[in-house]
Amino acid sequence: MLVQLDGHSMFPTFRDGDILDVDTDAYLTSSPRIGDVVLADHPFIKNCYIIKRVHDITKDDRLILHGDSTLESTDSRSFGSVALKHIRGRVVARQ
């Protein structure tokens, strides 16, 4: 699945407008790991996604997601942890 990044929250790893390849099957047989960049459901907007890095995993298997650019990112520091069911895939490449 190809997605276009909108925003600066993942700078300098990714830039606004970058096309990213997301492996939507990545977590069918394994779990996200700290450091993975994931595509997740937006916590407040239906049919919208966010791209963030897994910063931590809680004891109850919820993910703490952070953007690489702290000042530009709305992430788990504001919306809290994210359940695994809301993770749609892992970013595997930039096109």
N, C-alpha and C positions, 0 to 999 in steps of 0.2 A: 504494500500500500504506500503510495506517495502522498506526502502532506507538505504544505508550504508553511514555513514558520512566519508568524505574524507577531512582531515585537522584538524586544531586545533582552529579554530575561535570560537567554542562554548564551549571551555574548561573554567571552570571546570564542567559545566553542562553535557556536552557530550564529549566523547573522540574520537579521530581518530579511525575509524573502527567500532564504535558502529552501531548497527542495530536499526533503529528507525521506529516506526509505525506511519504512517501519515494518518489522517482521511481526505480523499479527498472530503467528503461531508460536512465538518464542517461549511463551510461558504455559503452553499446554502440558509440557512434561517436566518443567523446572520452574523455580520461583525466581522473582527478581532478586538481584544482588545489589549491595551498596556500590554505587558508582555507575550503574546502568542508567541510560537515558531512556525514559519511557514516554509513551503516549497514554494519557489518562483522560477520563471524562472530566469535563470542567465541573467543579463542585457546585456551581450556582446557575449555569446556563445549559439548558438541554440542547443536545445535538451539537455541542461544541467541545473541543478537546484542548488539552494543555500538554506541553512538552517540558518535562522537568527531569532532574537527576535524582536518583534514589540516594538520599542522605543517610537514612537510618531505617531500620525495621524494628517495630515494637515487638514485645513479647507475645502479643496477640495477633501477630502477622499483619499489622497495618503499616503502610509505608509513609515515611516522612520525606516529602519531595521538596527540593530547593531548586531555584534557578541559579545558574552560574554567576549572574550579575545581581548581587544582593540588592542594590539600589533600584533596579529595574523590575524586580520580580515580585509577583503576588504568588505566594506558595504556602507550604504547610505552616510557615511562621504566622500566617494570617488565617488560613482556613482549616488548619489541623491536619491530622493524619488521613490517609486515603486507604480504603479497603481494597484488597486484591481484585475483587470483582469489577472495580472501576479502571483497572489497567488494561489497555487495549493492545499493547505491543511494545516492542523494544526498538529504538532507533538503531539501525545497523550501518547506515551510510548516508553521506551527503551526495546528491547528484551533481 
